[in-house]
Amino acid sequence: MVEVQLKVNGAAETVDVEPWVSVLDLLRERLGMTGTKKGCDQGACGACTVLADGRRINSCLALAVSYDGSEITTIEGVANPLQEAFIRHDGFQCGYCTPGQICSALGMLAEYRSGMPSAVTDGDRPADGSPSEAEIRERMSGNLCRCGAYNGIVAAIHDVAEVTR
């Protein structure tokens, strides 16, 4: 067992884990935070996306011991206009992917605002202002929605990006 110290949604947590335990399993099974979902368990669907020190990660692939001392933000720790925008724009249907979509969107907007380019960025820096629909779609492409609510997801992110820039 290895002792891991994390700050999860602002609360200090110390947990003994085996070296092979993922951040996802630590959150769900050890800390009872079931908002983060286990989808494919292979890093392909994005349902498990959380923020680690402000950057989005697939928590199913991240070993908890590698994040010792980190600050983890899950959907339980998020209260912002993005959640309301998802409702307003019908950015979810069954809701299973929504926690990962919201955490990913928060990380994606931070990446965009920091000047990190994407595959569709024209030039070596994104334009000032809000990301375009193409930028949002490209940057969110690692998060799958089996219900196909992509148009609502993109609209919700674009709406919030316009307001919070």
C-alpha positions in Angstrom: 0.0 0.0 0.0 1.1 3.5 -0.7 -0.2 6.6 1.0 -1.6 9.2 -1.4 -2.5 12.7 -0.3 -4.8 14.7 -2.6 -7.0 17.7 -2.4 -10.3 16.6 -3.9 -12.8 19.4 -4.6 -11.0 21.5 -2.0 -11.0 18.8 0.7 -7.7 17.2 1.8 -7.8 13.4 1.5 -5.2 10.8 2.6 -5.8 7.3 1.2 -3.8 4.1 1.2 -3.9 2.5 -2.2 -2.3 -0.2 -4.1 0.2 1.1 -6.8 -2.1 0.0 -9.6 -5.3 1.9 -8.4 -6.5 4.5 -10.9 -7.6 7.9 -10.0 -11.1 6.9 -11.2 -11.3 3.9 -8.8 -9.9 5.9 -5.9 -12.6 8.5 -6.5 -15.5 6.1 -6.9 -14.6 3.2 -4.7 -12.4 4.7 -1.9 -14.0 8.2 -1.6 -17.5 7.5 -2.7 -17.6 10.2 -5.4 -19.7 8.5 -8.1 -20.3 11.5 -10.3 -17.2 10.6 -12.4 -18.3 7.7 -14.6 -16.5 4.6 -15.7 -17.2 4.2 -19.4 -14.8 2.2 -21.5 -12.0 2.0 -18.8 -9.5 2.4 -21.7 -9.3 6.1 -22.1 -11.3 6.2 -25.3 -14.6 7.7 -24.3 -13.9 10.5 -21.8 -16.7 9.7 -19.4 -14.1 9.6 -16.6 -12.6 13.1 -17.3 -11.6 15.1 -14.3 -9.3 18.0 -13.7 -5.9 17.4 -12.1 -4.2 20.6 -11.1 -6.6 22.4 -13.6 -5.8 20.1 -16.6 -8.2 17.5 -17.9 -7.2 13.8 -17.6 -8.8 10.5 -18.3 -8.9 9.3 -14.7 -9.3 5.6 -15.7 -5.7 5.7 -17.1 -4.1 7.8 -14.4 -2.5 6.0 -11.5 -3.5 7.5 -8.2 0.1 7.3 -6.9 1.2 9.6 -9.8 -1.1 12.3 -8.6 0.1 12.4 -5.0 -0.1 16.0 -3.9 -2.4 17.1 -6.7 -5.6 18.9 -6.6 -8.4 16.9 -8.3 -11.7 18.5 -9.4 -14.6 16.2 -10.2 -18.2 17.1 -11.2 -19.1 17.2 -7.5 -16.8 20.1 -7.1 -18.0 22.1 -10.1 -20.7 24.7 -9.8 -20.7 27.0 -12.7 -22.8 28.4 -15.6 -21.7 25.5 -17.8 -24.0 23.1 -16.0 -26.9 25.5 -16.6 -26.0 25.9 -20.2 -26.0 22.1 -20.7 -29.6 22.1 -19.5 -30.6 25.1 -21.5 -29.1 23.8 -24.7 -30.2 20.2 -24.2 -26.5 19.2 -24.0 -27.3 15.8 -22.4 -29.8 13.1 -22.8 -29.1 10.1 -20.6 -26.6 12.2 -18.7 -24.0 9.4 -18.3 -21.2 11.3 -20.2 -22.2 14.7 -18.9 -19.8 14.9 -15.8 -16.9 14.1 -18.1 -18.1 16.5 -20.8 -18.4 19.3 -18.3 -15.0 18.7 -16.7 -13.4 18.4 -20.2 -15.1 21.6 -21.3 -13.7 23.5 -18.4 -10.2 22.2 -19.1 -10.6 22.8 -22.8 -11.6 26.4 -22.3 -8.6 27.0 -20.0 -6.4 25.4 -22.7 -7.9 27.7 -25.4 -7.5 30.8 -23.2 -3.9 30.0 -22.5 -3.1 30.0 -26.2 -2.7 26.2 -26.7 -3.4 25.4 -30.4 -5.5 22.5 -31.7 -5.5 20.6 -35.0 -7.9 23.2 -36.4 -6.2 26.4 -35.1 -5.3 28.7 -37.8 -1.7 29.5 -37.1 0.2 28.8 -33.9 -2.2 30.4 -31.4 -6.0 30.4 -31.2 -7.8 33.7 -32.0 -8.6 36.0 -29.2 -12.1 35.8 -27.9 -14.2 32.7 -27.9 -13.5 29.4 -29.6 -15.3 28.7 -32.9 -17.6 25.7 -33.2 -14.8 23.9 -35.1 -12.4 24.6 -32.3 -14.9 23.3 -29.7 -15.7 20.2 -31.7 -12.0 19.4 -32.2 -11.0 20.0 -28.6 -13.9 18.0 -27.3 -13.4 15.1 -29.7 -12.1 12.8 -26.9 -15.4 12.9 -25.1 -18.0 10.6 -26.6 -21.8 10.9 -26.2 -23.7 7.7 -27.1 -27.0 9.7 -27.3 -25.6 12.1 -29.9 -26.2 15.3 -28.0 -23.1 16.9 -29.6 -25.0 19.9 -31.0 -26.3 20.8 -27.6 -22.9 20.2 -26.0 -21.2 22.5 -28.5 -23.9 25.2 -28.1 -23.6 25.1 -24.3 -19.8 25.4 -24.4 -20.0 28.2 -27.0 -22.6 30.1 -24.9 -20.5 30.0 -21.8 -17.3 30.8 -23.6 -19.0 34.0 -25.0 -20.1 35.1 -21.5 -16.9 34.2 -19.6 -14.1 35.3 -21.9 
